[in-house]
């Protein structure tokens, strides 16, 4: 019995860092924007849908990876919204429905934007959006690029 206790304590100690580094997602756009303004951080908006094959894979395999989770939690306010329409909704009651302006025909879709939905592209006419499944290292690169664009374009406005 003592051996089991010691083993369980060892595992909980070893994996406590991994548990703490899980990503914290907002499910409401207004709340995420308010937090992003308060923290002076850009928003990473993850659009998922019920019929999406890769959405659960991103949620279960990519975002929880410790080094990516740490990176995203440190540099972004994370927002996850349902891009499904009516009967395609992933939940029984859609409480996190994406506004129409973020509904896409391809999911997963990941939008990078400023705290007030500012666009991060050079022309400032479109949001920085990536579509489809991306692995951990690719997501880090996209996040680094978005953070660099955010700081270059809106650094003075949101200087800490």
Secondary structure, 3 states (H helix, E strand, C coil): CHHHHHHHHHHHHHHHHHHHCCCCEECCHHHHHHHHHHHCCEEEEEEECCCCCCHHHHHHHHCCCHHHHHHHHHHEEEEEEECCCHHHCCCCCCCCECCHHHCCCCCCEEEEECCCCCECCCCCCCCEEEECCCCHHHHHHHHHHHHHHHHHHHCCCCCC
